[in-house]
Amino acid sequence: MRRMAVYHPAGKAGRGANVFGMQVANVELFQALARHGGLDRLDVLTHVEVTGDQIRDGLLGPEGGTTDIQAALVLNQVRARDAGAVLRGGPKIDELAWVRRSIVGETAYSLMGLIHTIAPPAMRQEIAMASIGPVQPWDAVICTSPSIQSAMVQMFDEWEAYLADRFGGRPPPRPQLPLLPLGVYGDVFARAADRPDVRKTRRAALEVAEGDIVVLWVGRLSFFEKAFPQPMFRAVQAAAKATGARVHFAMVGWFPGKEADEARYREAAAAYAPDVLLHLMDGNDPALVKEMWAASDVFISLVDNIQETFGITPLEAMAAGLPVIVSDWDGYRYTVRDGVEGALIPTLGAPAHDLLLDPVTSHALAITSYQSYVGTIAQHTAVHVGRATEALVALIQSPELRRRQGAAGRRRIAETLDWRVVAPQYVALAEELSAIRRAEPERPRRPHPVKGDPFRDFAGFASRILGFDDRLSIAPDAGLADLERASGLWLDQFAAIRRARPEEEFRVLTTLGEQGDSSVRDLLQVFPVERRKRVMLSLMWMAKAGILDWRPD
């Protein structure tokens, strides 16, 4: 049986408003594993009580599928062990590695984390904690672009060298850093775009005349975390003047800063693109977004921000059959080929400079926000406006070039970046890691030395610890009525889910009523082996509630 698990705390598959790209990517990746990963079973490990039936439709969709979907709390580490590999939609795997070590052992299963961005210093620190936690070579932190992969290799090299120098030892084990892309469902965007009637209606609503050109941006409208829009405004303005075409620039998304940010965008557009018709449109309207894939002629995304590491929207644009003009930046250069699916516009970064350390230190000390930090860095990144203009001019003047590059984009998605192609690569990685893990000798379970078992760590706090030879009896004036009363009191039922069942607690009192007193060992032997741990917890609770008495001496 081919099995795998995903760690998905929310326990549901869906999108809300103001959605971030990583949220879309995670949900679609989990769906793709269920639909196209070739798995017999997919376990979803959550933070909430949910059944496989409740999450199955969200993962398999209305067409269904043959993959068995099961769900369990992530605390159920037996599920993780049986699955063999657990994929998390984020890069932090050290905490899960500690849980694995303490409950089922380090060789029980493989962990797979996924990097969406390495821009936040706190995020890089979380990834680096893999060197401190019990992360092993059969674990992986997946890099979604070559730039991310090289940056992570450099970070681990320098971090491990520091640890070795600091503690006089050898570098710790490093997780694998494989390169795997994200993907899109190409047919979804093709169907949205290939609707001539919708194209005609939407363009008419925007007052786009025959022969007009619609340039499209899709994504979060954040100059802090995506792109300062001025270079795009300059490029569309220059291209409109050079060609004499009537150009519309449709920016479909949402503003983190709401009305204030929208006013800033409109102000910049009026200054840099006075002859271009600007349309700021609601990216939280799925139907509208689909209509804009049909209504547009060219896609543009000149990101200049270290927050962007892969970039889903260029893939969506290629799937929709649009030629793409994107900055030669990180993940964009991994997915878009210059002159084939569109154009990669050269970028220029500032050299390291002591004046630029100030925003880094300021953010590290929580003096300034993350948005201010990455926005300041982006102010010192340039995208070549002239080359962007040339690319736009060529596409505006040649419908054939638009058609050819749009068709190339669809082929690129179908062959390389469709979830149907990408999902099996994640399953193959899980199997490779499992092969490494199975070659290792089994390792015993060990508690976390810092965040371990409080009943062991704080054993010295109590006068004594309950033992199997301790004798218990029913306390004076206590009895079955106390259990009946407790069943209706909220405070008495707090954390009761971990105790024995009510009928088992009644049986404890009945046994003690018949015998007068009993050792803990003898009381536990009344119950099946698999129930004794919970009965032990009930004994402690009944002692706490004054129902049971013990001998303090």
URWO-V748502 format. One record per backbone hydrogen bond with DSSP energy under -0.5 kcal/mol. CO is the residue of the C=O (numbers start at 1). NH is the residue of the N-H. E is the energy in kcal/mol with one decimal. If there is no record, write none. Layout:
<<CO/NH/E> <CO/NH/E>>
//
This chain:
<<1/3/-0.7> <2/40/-2.4> <2/41/-1.8> <4/43/-2.3> <5/87/-2.6> <6/8/-0.8> <6/45/-3.1> <7/89/-0.8> <8/11/-1.3> <9/47/-2.1> <12/14/-0.7> <20/23/-0.6> <20/24/-1.8> <21/25/-2.8> <22/26/-2.5> <23/27/-2.1> <24/28/-2.5> <25/29/-2.5> <26/30/-2.5> <27/31/-2.4> <28/32/-2.7> <29/33/-2.4> <30/34/-1.9> <31/35/-2.4> <32/36/-3.5> <32/37/-0.5> <33/37/-1.2> <33/39/-0.5> <40/68/-2.8> <41/4/-1.1> <42/70/-2.1> <43/6/-2.6> <43/45/-0.6> <44/46/-0.5> <44/72/-2.2> <45/8/-2.6> <46/74/-2.8> <48/50/-0.7> <51/55/-1.1> <52/56/-1.6> <53/57/-0.6> <55/59/-1.3> <56/59/-0.6> <56/60/-3.1> <57/61/-2.2> <61/64/-1.6> <67/69/-0.6> <68/42/-2.6> <68/70/-0.6> <70/44/-2.9> <72/46/-2.3> <73/76/-2.3> <75/77/-2.0> <76/79/-1.0> <76/80/-0.9> <77/81/-2.6> <78/82/-2.6> <79/83/-2.0> <80/84/-1.6> <84/110/-2.2> <85/5/-2.2> <86/112/-2.7> <87/7/-3.1> <90/114/-1.6> <91/93/-0.9> <93/97/-1.9> <94/98/-1.9> <95/99/-2.1> <96/100/-2.8> <97/101/-2.4> <98/102/-2.1> <99/103/-1.9> <100/104/-1.9> <100/105/-2.4> <101/446/-2.1> <105/108/-1.6> <110/86/-2.6> <111/140/-2.5> <112/88/-3.4> <113/142/-3.3> <120/123/-0.7> <120/124/-1.9> <121/125/-2.2> <122/126/-2.0> <123/127/-2.2> <124/128/-2.5> <125/129/-1.3> <127/130/-1.7> <128/131/-2.2> <129/132/-1.0> <129/133/-2.8> <130/135/-0.8> <133/135/-1.8> <136/139/-2.1> <139/176/-2.9> <140/113/-2.9> <140/142/-0.5> <142/115/-2.3> <143/180/-2.3> <145/149/-2.3> <146/150/-2.6> <147/151/-2.1> <148/152/-2.4> <149/153/-2.2> <150/154/-2.1> <151/155/-2.3> <152/156/-2.8> <153/157/-2.4> <154/158/-2.3> <155/159/-2.8> <156/160/-2.8> <157/161/-1.8> <158/162/-1.8> <159/163/-2.4> <160/164/-2.6> <161/165/-2.2> <162/166/-3.2> <163/167/-2.4> <164/168/-1.1> <164/169/-0.9> <176/141/-2.9> <178/143/-3.1> <178/180/-0.6> <184/186/-1.1> <184/419/-2.0> <185/188/-0.9> <185/189/-1.1> <186/190/-2.2> <187/191/-2.5> <188/192/-1.6> <189/193/-2.2> <190/194/-2.5> <193/195/-2.0> <195/199/-2.6> <196/200/-2.4> <197/201/-2.3> <198/202/-2.9> <199/203/-2.2> <200/204/-1.9> <201/205/-2.1> <202/206/-1.5> <203/208/-3.4> <204/207/-1.2> <207/209/-0.7> <209/212/-2.4> <213/215/-0.6> <213/248/-3.2> <214/297/-2.8> <214/298/-1.8> <215/250/-2.9> <216/300/-2.9> <217/252/-3.1> <220/222/-1.6> <221/223/-0.5> <222/226/-2.2> <222/227/-1.2> <226/304/-1.5> <226/305/-0.7> <228/231/-0.6> <229/233/-2.5> <230/234/-2.8> <231/235/-2.4> <232/236/-2.6> <233/237/-2.0> <234/238/-2.8> <235/239/-2.6> <236/240/-2.0> <237/241/-2.1> <238/242/-2.5> <239/243/-1.8> <240/244/-2.0> <245/247/-0.8> <246/213/-2.1> <247/277/-2.2> <248/215/-3.2> <248/250/-0.6> <249/251/-0.6> <249/279/-2.6> <250/217/-2.7> <250/252/-0.7> <251/253/-0.6> <251/281/-2.7> <252/219/-2.3> <253/283/-3.2> <254/221/-2.4> <254/256/-0.6> <255/258/-1.5> <257/260/-1.1> <257/261/-0.7> <258/262/-2.3> <259/263/-2.2> <260/264/-1.6> <261/265/-2.3> <262/266/-2.4> <263/267/-2.3> <264/268/-2.2> <265/269/-2.6> <266/270/-2.3> <267/271/-1.5> <268/272/-2.8> <269/273/-2.6> <273/276/-1.5> <276/278/-0.7> <277/249/-2.9> <279/251/-3.1> <279/281/-0.7> <281/253/-2.3> <281/283/-0.7> <282/285/-1.3> <284/286/-0.8> <285/289/-2.3> <286/290/-2.2> <287/291/-2.0> <288/292/-2.0> <289/293/-1.4> <290/294/-1.2> <291/295/-2.0> <292/296/-1.3> <297/323/-0.6> <298/216/-3.2> <299/325/-2.5> <301/303/-1.2> <301/327/-1.6> <305/308/-1.4> <307/309/-0.5> <312/315/-0.7> <312/316/-1.9> <313/317/-2.6> <314/318/-2.4> <315/319/-2.5> <316/320/-1.7> <317/322/-2.5> <318/321/-1.4> <323/299/-2.6> <324/326/-0.6> <324/343/-2.4> <325/301/-2.4> <326/345/-3.0> <327/329/-1.9> <329/332/-2.1> <329/333/-0.5> <330/333/-0.7> <330/334/-0.5> <331/334/-0.8> <331/335/-1.3> <332/335/-0.5> <332/336/-2.5> <336/338/-0.5> <337/340/-2.2> <337/341/-1.3> <337/342/-0.9> <341/324/-1.8> <342/339/-3.0> <343/326/-2.5> <343/345/-0.6> <344/346/-0.5> <345/328/-3.5> <346/384/-2.6> <348/382/-3.1> <353/356/-1.3> <354/357/-1.2> <355/358/-0.6> <356/360/-0.6> <357/361/-2.8> <358/362/-2.9> <359/363/-2.0> <360/364/-2.4> <361/365/-1.8> <362/367/-2.8> <362/368/-1.1> <363/366/-1.9> <369/373/-2.0> <370/374/-2.7> <371/375/-2.3> <372/376/-2.2> <373/377/-1.8> <374/378/-2.3> <375/379/-1.1> <377/380/-1.8> <378/381/-1.7> <380/350/-1.1> <382/348/-2.7> <383/385/-0.8> <384/388/-1.9> <385/389/-2.5> <386/390/-2.3> <387/391/-2.3> <388/392/-2.3> <389/393/-2.9> <390/394/-2.4> <391/395/-1.8> <392/396/-2.9> <393/397/-2.4> <394/398/-1.0> <397/399/-0.5> <398/402/-2.0> <399/403/-2.4> <400/404/-2.8> <401/405/-2.7> <402/406/-2.2> <403/407/-2.4> <404/408/-2.0> <405/409/-2.0> <406/410/-1.7> <407/411/-1.9> <408/412/-2.3> <409/413/-2.2> <410/414/-2.5> <411/415/-2.5> <412/416/-2.0> <412/417/-1.0> <413/417/-0.7> <413/418/-1.4> <417/184/-1.7> <418/421/-1.8> <418/422/-2.4> <419/423/-2.7> <422/425/-1.3> <422/426/-1.0> <423/426/-0.8> <423/427/-1.6> <424/428/-2.4> <425/429/-1.9> <426/430/-2.1> <427/431/-2.0> <428/432/-2.1> <429/433/-2.7> <430/434/-2.1> <431/435/-1.8> <432/436/-1.7> <433/437/-2.5> <434/438/-2.8> <435/439/-0.9> <437/440/-1.7> <452/454/-0.7> <453/456/-1.1> <453/457/-3.4> <454/458/-2.4> <456/459/-1.2> <458/461/-2.0> <458/462/-0.5> <467/470/-1.1> <468/521/-2.5> <470/520/-2.2> <471/551/-0.6> <472/518/-2.0> <473/549/-3.5> <475/478/-1.9> <479/482/-1.5> <479/483/-0.8> <480/484/-1.9> <481/485/-2.5> <482/486/-2.4> <483/487/-1.5> <485/488/-1.4> <486/489/-1.4> <488/490/-0.5> <489/493/-1.4> <490/493/-0.6> <490/494/-0.6> <491/494/-0.6> <493/496/-2.2> <495/498/-1.5> <496/499/-1.7> <501/504/-0.8> <501/505/-2.0> <502/506/-2.4> <503/507/-1.6> <504/508/-1.7> <505/509/-1.8> <506/510/-2.4> <507/511/-2.7> <508/512/-2.4> <509/513/-2.5> <510/514/-1.6> <511/515/-2.1> <512/516/-2.7> <515/517/-1.1> <516/474/-0.5> <518/472/-3.1> <519/523/-2.2> <520/524/-2.4> <521/525/-1.6> <523/526/-1.3> <524/527/-1.9> <528/531/-1.7> <528/532/-0.7> <529/532/-1.3> <531/535/-2.0> <532/536/-2.4> <533/537/-1.6> <534/500/-0.9> <534/538/-1.9> <535/539/-2.4> <536/540/-1.8> <537/541/-2.2> <538/542/-3.0> <539/543/-1.9> <540/544/-2.4> <541/545/-2.5> <542/547/-2.6> <542/548/-1.8> <543/546/-1.1> <547/475/-2.6> <549/473/-1.9> <550/552/-0.9>>
//
